[in-house]
Amino acid sequence: MVLNTVLAVLVMASCGTNKGSVLLVNQAKEPIVRVLVMVCGQTLELKDIQPSKSARGSYTVKSDGHYDIRVEFQSGKKLQKEMGYVTNGFDFQHKFVVTDNDIEMRNSKATLQ
């Protein structure tokens, strides 16, 4: 009986539309011209993020996957990093911080929907 209940919950969770959100914070010394965030077969584009400022984007969680984040600074310098994980059946909120030399995942939250 418990197995049937667990299976029913998993089936219902996978039938809904799950959402993901990204908060990207620029802690670098120079402006970011463009950020591409690739996740679940979608590409989010965030533009013109000044130092100490942030930008948000959202996507639909359609499948399991990870983030591929590409940052281009005003100087032409570029950073790229793959990290994190999302899976169908949950809503996700992730915070990424860009410094002069790295992209870091600082906070993450997954909620079963």
C-alpha positions as a Python dict, from the first residue, in 0.01 Angstrom:
ca = {
    (1, 'M'): (0, 0, 0),
    (2, 'V'): (283, 241, 87),
    (3, 'L'): (453, 165, -245),
    (4, 'N'): (133, 252, -435),
    (5, 'T'): (107, 583, -248),
    (6, 'V'): (469, 671, -326),
    (7, 'L'): (421, 584, -693),
    (8, 'A'): (104, 796, -711),
    (9, 'V'): (286, 1096, -561),
    (10, 'L'): (575, 1059, -808),
    (11, 'V'): (337, 1031, -1104),
    (12, 'M'): (141, 1339, -996),
    (13, 'A'): (461, 1536, -940),
    (14, 'S'): (592, 1451, -1285),
    (15, 'C'): (266, 1558, -1455),
    (16, 'G'): (278, 1918, -1331),
    (17, 'T'): (468, 2207, -1477),
    (18, 'N'): (772, 2285, -1270),
    (19, 'K'): (948, 2618, -1270),
    (20, 'G'): (1303, 2726, -1208),
    (21, 'S'): (1441, 3068, -1129),
    (22, 'V'): (1792, 3205, -1142),
    (23, 'L'): (1930, 3506, -956),
    (24, 'L'): (2269, 3618, -1085),
    (25, 'V'): (2468, 3867, -877),
    (26, 'N'): (2762, 4062, -1021),
    (27, 'Q'): (3031, 4088, -753),
    (28, 'A'): (3302, 4156, -1010),
    (29, 'K'): (3470, 4494, -1048),
    (30, 'E'): (3340, 4552, -1400),
    (31, 'P'): (3002, 4541, -1572),
    (32, 'I'): (2874, 4221, -1725),
    (33, 'V'): (2761, 4272, -2085),
    (34, 'R'): (2585, 3938, -2126),
    (35, 'V'): (2517, 3613, -1943),
    (36, 'L'): (2384, 3300, -2108),
    (37, 'V'): (2234, 3040, -1874),
    (38, 'M'): (2158, 2709, -2045),
    (39, 'V'): (1938, 2463, -1854),
    (40, 'C'): (1675, 2202, -1950),
    (41, 'G'): (1723, 2275, -2322),
    (42, 'Q'): (1648, 2645, -2273),
    (43, 'T'): (1872, 2951, -2289),
    (44, 'L'): (1822, 3250, -2063),
    (45, 'E'): (1993, 3573, -2165),
    (46, 'L'): (2067, 3837, -1902),
    (47, 'K'): (2221, 4167, -2013),
    (48, 'D'): (2393, 4475, -1872),
    (49, 'I'): (2450, 4384, -1508),
    (50, 'Q'): (2649, 4651, -1327),
    (51, 'P'): (2883, 4569, -1035),
    (52, 'S'): (2689, 4502, -711),
    (53, 'K'): (2366, 4459, -911),
    (54, 'S'): (2171, 4147, -1002),
    (55, 'A'): (1939, 4008, -1269),
    (56, 'R'): (1676, 3732, -1269),
    (57, 'G'): (1556, 3479, -1519),
    (58, 'S'): (1311, 3188, -1517),
    (59, 'Y'): (1265, 2863, -1706),
    (60, 'T'): (1047, 2553, -1716),
    (61, 'V'): (1193, 2239, -1560),
    (62, 'K'): (1126, 1993, -1844),
    (63, 'S'): (1395, 1737, -1771),
    (64, 'D'): (1692, 1652, -1554),
    (65, 'G'): (1999, 1860, -1623),
    (66, 'H'): (2260, 2104, -1502),
    (67, 'Y'): (2349, 2469, -1561),
    (68, 'D'): (2595, 2585, -1825),
    (69, 'I'): (2667, 2952, -1747),
    (70, 'R'): (2866, 3181, -1978),
    (71, 'V'): (2958, 3534, -1875),
    (72, 'E'): (3100, 3812, -2092),
    (73, 'F'): (3240, 4122, -1922),
    (74, 'Q'): (3259, 4471, -2070),
    (75, 'S'): (3636, 4424, -2119),
    (76, 'G'): (3575, 4118, -2338),
    (77, 'K'): (3690, 3873, -2071),
    (78, 'K'): (3478, 3556, -2054),
    (79, 'L'): (3400, 3296, -1790),
    (80, 'Q'): (3220, 2964, -1837),
    (81, 'K'): (3118, 2702, -1583),
    (82, 'E'): (2891, 2396, -1562),
    (83, 'M'): (2737, 2326, -1223),
    (84, 'G'): (2427, 2246, -1023),
    (85, 'Y'): (2150, 2001, -1095),
    (86, 'V'): (1776, 2019, -1161),
    (87, 'T'): (1529, 1734, -1193),
    (88, 'N'): (1173, 1715, -1318),
    (89, 'G'): (907, 1714, -1044),
    (90, 'F'): (1051, 2003, -840),
    (91, 'D'): (1058, 2383, -853),
    (92, 'F'): (1408, 2531, -820),
    (93, 'Q'): (1556, 2861, -707),
    (94, 'H'): (1930, 2908, -757),
    (95, 'K'): (2156, 3202, -680),
    (96, 'F'): (2481, 3242, -873),
    (97, 'V'): (2751, 3494, -788),
    (98, 'V'): (2997, 3615, -1050),
    (99, 'T'): (3333, 3740, -930),
    (100, 'D'): (3627, 3859, -1138),
    (101, 'N'): (3753, 3503, -1183),
    (102, 'D'): (3473, 3260, -1103),
    (103, 'I'): (3104, 3173, -1107),
    (104, 'E'): (2976, 3023, -782),
    (105, 'M'): (2646, 2871, -676),
    (106, 'R'): (2570, 3025, -336),
    (107, 'N'): (2212, 2927, -254),
    (108, 'S'): (1975, 2669, -390),
    (109, 'K'): (1625, 2561, -301),
    (110, 'A'): (1414, 2277, -442),
    (111, 'T'): (1045, 2243, -366),
    (112, 'L'): (831, 1940, -450),
    (113, 'Q'): (524, 2056, -641),
}
